[in-house]
Structure formats: structure tokens, C-alpha cells
Amino acid sequence: MKRSTVNQLIDEAITLLHDHKVFLPPFAYWSPAQWATKGAECDEIRQCKLGWDITDFGSGRFEEVGLVVFTVRNGHHRIEPYNRKPYAEKMLIIRENQHTPMHHHRLKSEDIICKSGGNLLIKLYNKSPDGGLADTDVEVSLDGVRHKVKAGHTFRLQPGDSITLTPFLYHEFWAEEGTGTSIVGEVSSVNDDDVDNAFYGEIGRFPKIEEDVPVTHKLCTEYQM
């Protein structure tokens, strides 16, 4: 991805969230020059990878396969004192027909909450013993109500709806065509994108950035310790 595209996507996400009366913590808006003044007092942001996360999953086709994420809070499995925080929260910006590829988590449980904007479609499979997509029925909770559906079922979450995803439950999601960009909240146990994602197929979690313009907002993988 080009840095100019990353910069633009973050600016657009901020505008969209503000239009929906959603405001982010101060570090969401810090410039690289402001980051250069921050010391050890901001290590939680750096070590727990809070902040902006823009990815095309190595596809080179962000509009079709991509995601804009802002991690608001997170703990860490191994580093004290952050291992005392067992939860995480994210905001996801998902465009119409823009897919986050099929994957499951080995450790993380999460609630995916359609907050505003377009409807969110989410397709589910159990994990098979060989690591693939099982053909068994899926049992899942939506807003505290249990559902049992066929493998590959796609749920439609309208604003206000949520779904609980447990470890080893494969899921792929995108915003429904004709409904607009979906603003989605994620509330979960600790998030660790370095080790906890298992994609169905060869997927790159973090993008390679072509530096065509200066950075305006650092990504969560770009902090200097």
C-alpha cells in the first residue's frame, strides 16, 4: 500500500467517526512530530499496539480485501503490568463488499457489534480437525440469543446487533452492498495479531508500505520504543 493511501484512509476514518459522533483518544490524532516528544509514559500505547492499523491483507486490492482498525485499549499476554488487563476494544471501518478474509483466533473471544452505518454480513464455519472449514452446524450467540445454523451461514447484523465469536470459529465479514460503510465495535479478550490469527489461505496480516509521501499518522506497528 502507498503511504498516501494510508494517510488518506485515516483522515477519512476520523471524519466518518466524527460525523457519527464517535471520538477517539488523544493519541489517535498525534502527528509524528508529537510522537517524537513522547517518552516511557506512553509505552502502554506502543507495547500493546494501540492506535491505527490499516491493512489490505497482502492482497494489493484494499477496496475488495482490506480493513481500517483503531485499537482503543488492549492488554498484553506477557508484559507486566499490561498482562493485568484481560480485555481489548477496537473500532472497525468496513466498506461495502470489502472483505476481511476467513480466519479464526486461537485464544481470543470477541463480540462484534454493528454500531452504525451499513449492515455487516458475517459468514461462519467451525474449524475441522485438519484446520479447514468443517461442514458441521455452527452454534453461536447473537445478543445473548443462541442460534444453530448450517456451515457457511451468513448472518446480517444491522446497527445495534452483535455476535459473539469464540476461539476456532472461522469467520469472514464485509459491509452489505447498498447499505453504506459499516462502523463496527469489537470488544474482546486481549488481542495479539502477531500470533493469534489463523487465516484460511496464505494471508499477510500487516501491509508493506510504499513511502511515496511523509507519514501523517503512525500505524500501531511503527512506534519506536
N, C-alpha and C positions, 0 to 999 in steps of 0.2 A: 504494500500500500504506500502511496505517496504521503509525505508529511503534510502537504497542503490539504489532502483529503481528510486526514486525521484531525487537523486543526478545524476544518470546516464542520466536520461531524460533531465535534464537541461544542462548538458555538451553536449549532442548530439544536443540539440536545438541551443546552441551557435555555435557549429561547422557548423551546417546546415545553419544558418543565415549568418555567416561569409563567407561560401562558395558561397553564393548568394549576397555577398557584402552588407549585411544588418547588421548594427552595432547598439547596444543598448546603452542607457545612462549609466554613470559610476556605478550607484547603482546596475545594473544588475550583476556586477562582484564582488561585495563586499563579503568578507568572513564573518563568524560570528565574528571573531576577529576584523575586521574592523568595523562592525556594533556596536560593544561594545564601540567604541570611538565616536560614533555619538550622538549628543545631540538634543536639541529642534530645531536646524536649519533644521533637517530632518523630522520634524513632518508631513509635507505635504505627504511625501512618506508613512509614517505609517498610517496616518488617512484616506487617500484616497485610501489605499491598492494598491499602485503602486508596480510593480515587478512581481515575478514568482507566477504562480497559476497552479498547477498540480492536475488533478482530474481524478478519474475513476467513478465518479458519484455514488459511493457506490456499483458498480457492482462487484468489485473484478476481472474484466476482462478488464484491461486497453487497451489491443491491439484491442478489439472489441468495447468497450464503454469507451471513455476517451478523454482527451484534454490537450494540453500544451499551456498555455497562458502567455504572458508577457504584463502587463499593463504599457504603456509608460507614459500616462498622464490621469488625472481624476480630477473631482471636487467632491463636496460633497453637498448633498441637505440641510444639516442642520448646518454645522460647518463653521463659518467665519474664514478666508476670502475665504475659498475654495468654498463657495457657489456662488462666483462671476465667477467661471469658469464653464460654462454650457456644457462642452464637454469632451469627453474621446477618447482615442486611444489605441488599442491593436494590438499585433501580435499573431496569432494563428498558431500552428503547428499541422496539421491534417494528420494522416497516412491513407493509403489505407484501405477502408472499416472500418475505426474507426469512430463510430457514436457519435455525440453529441445528446442526446435524444430529442425527440419532446418537445418543450416548447414555451412559448411566454413571452413577457415582458409587465408589466402593465404601465410603464412610458417611457421606453427607446425606442427611434427610432435609427436605426443603418444602416449604409452602410457596407455590407460585400463585400470585394474586394479580388478576387483571384489574388495574386501578382505574384507568381512564382511556379514552380514545377508542381505537378499534378493538374488535373481538380477537381473542387469542385462541388459535387452534393448536391442540397438543395430541400427538399420536403416541400410543403406549404399547410396549411389549414386555413380557417377562424375559429375563436372561435365561438362555438354555444352558445345560451343563457344559457344552463346548464353547460357551461365550457368545453365541449368536442370539438370534431372535427366536424365542420359543413360540410355539403355536398354542400354548395353554391360555385359558381365560385369565384375565387380569382383574384383580380386586384392588380398588383404590377408593380413597375418601375425597369427596368434594364438599367443602364447607361442613364437615362433620357428618356427612351422609355417605354410607358405604354404597359402592356400585360394583357390580360384576359384569364385565364386558368381554367380547371376543378379542383375541390377539389382533393388534393393529387398529383398534378402535380409535377414532379421533373425537375428542371432546371439544366443545365450543365454550370458551369462557367469555362471558360478557362482563363489562365493567362491574366490579363488586364480587364476582365469582372467584373461587380459588380451588386449588387442587393440592393434595399432599403427595409428594414423591419420596419414596423410601429407597435405600440403597439397592442396587442391582435391578432397578426398574428402568428399562430403556425408555427414553422419551425424545421426541423431536417436536419443535414448536415454531410457529410463524403467525403473523397477523393476517386475519382473513381479508381476502381481496374485497374491495369496495367499502370497507369499514374504517379505513384510516390507520395511521400509526398507532400502535398499542403501547401504552405506558404500563409497565408491569413491575410489581414489587416482588422481591424474593426474601423470605425470612427463613433462615436455615441454621443448622449446626455449623461449626467452623468450616470455612471454605478454604480449600488448598488446591488451586488449579495446577500446581506443579506435579501432583501425584494422584489426585483423586478422580480424574476424569478418564473414563474408558469409552472411546468413540467406536462406533461400528464402521470400520474402514479407516484408512490412513488419513488422519486429520491433523493439521497444525494448529495448536491452541492459540499461540501468540504470533502476530504477523511480523514479517520482515519489512522495515520502514525504509523507503527511498527518501533521502533528505533533500528534497527539492526547494524547501523554504525553511526559515527558522522555526523552532518549536514555540508554540504559544501556551500549551498546557502539557505538562509532563504526564506520561502514562504511568500506571502503577508499577510497571516493570523497569522504569527509567530513573528511579530515585538513586542518588548516591549516598552511601552510608558513611 
